[in-house]
Amino acid sequence: MTKIYLDNAASTPMNPEVFDHMKPYFCDLSGNPSSTHAHGRELRAAIEQSRRTIADLIGASPAEIVFTSGGTEADNAAICGAVKGFGLTHVISTEIEHHAVTHTIELLEKEGLITVTWLPVDDKGSVKLADLRTALANNPRSLVTLMHGNNELGTLNDLEAIGNLCVEYDALFHSDTVQTMGHIAYDLKNLPIHFLSASAHKFYGPKGVGFLYVKRSNKIPAHIQGGSQERNMRAGTENVPAIAGMAFALKKCYADLDGKNGQLRALKSYMMEQLQAQIPGIQFNGDTSAEGSLPTVLNVAPPCGEGDAMLIFNLDLVGISASGGSACNSGANLGSHVLRAIGCDPSRARNSIRFSFGMQNTKAEIDYAVEKLKEIVQTLQPVQ
């Protein structure tokens, strides 16, 4: 059976060159990177070279990069660290953030450490700067945590504009860039941001590793105790193969960022055109413009009847892997919290599908997916 993977926002396939780069650290290089002998020093050097590679790519200092197990840990460390390390008592965010952010905020609120302002978003999933300004005026010296690119909609926030507002009101700014890292260029020397989270498996690297950028002037307390690793911020023996693989994967992405994004944008535009031509009444959720959205994500709402909840299942049966939203929410009974927050009609939200594109995808795969989705929609539409 044909198998087509269109769920790259959940996880990209690892670049085979990345795997080849990692293999020596699994098989040939022994030792603990904290050891002072030659074997340990060799692994320590690999970690620090990886740290420098990532820092150079995103315009940071190596001392500002902390390796983590992924984006979720990085989000938790940034939010909890900022609140507890700087004595902040208010957090400003939105309800369309990844649950790694919203659940962490809710826990801190439940513990009585913070109060929260949940900013509204428009029907595309965008934050209005006027609303953020009002929230900051009422609560200066807050932590603002807003993702760069939404993982379900692909809608982008203007990090520079948000960061400038945070500077104006002496607020700290954290952004979850899990969906944008490796797809958008960063220059953190000139971007007013204090914390940034990323995850390797979203940019063709290994799963289970990520990093947190912590601006040099805003050091936060350790979030895992028991050792001096990662500048005394994250105890535990480092995952050297994964760290090396992550740095190599990010370097590969940045080597031809415009070419990669052009290919992905073309696939997204082609799928939109084909869906509109072949499935009357189809709609798209979020911002789909080239300047306002990621090239990797397309959230589709087909016109369906009573069987709409079976869309993802039926696509899977014909070999197409897509999702109804964040992979982290698979199996949830409440549906997408993102689509609820942007005001989607419940029936439209139930039958929405997130297709997300990777470098391995082709137009032929898009044609097959559109053809099969059209067939499924026709079987599910009510008889007139």
Buried (B, 14 or more C-beta within 10 A) or exposed (E): EEEBBBBBBBBBEBBEEBBEBBEEBEEEBEBBBBBEEEBBEBBBEBBEBBBBBBBBBBBBBBEBBBBBBBBBBBBBBBBBBBBBBBEBBBBBBBBBBBBBBBBBBEBBEEEEBBEBBBBEBEEBBBBEBEBBEEBBEEBEBBBBBBBBBBBBBBBBBBBEEBBBBBEEBEBBBBBBBBBBBBBBEBEBEEBBBBBBBBBBBBBBBBBBBBBBBBBEEBBBBBBBEEEEBBEEBBBEEBBBBBBBBBBBBBBBBBEEBEEBBEBBBEBBBBBBEBBEEBBEEBBBBBBBEEEBBBBBBBBBBBBBEEBBEBBBEBBEEBBBBBBBBBEEBEEEEEBBBBBBBBEBEEBBBBBBBBBBBBBEBEEEBBBBBBEBBBEBBEEBBEEE
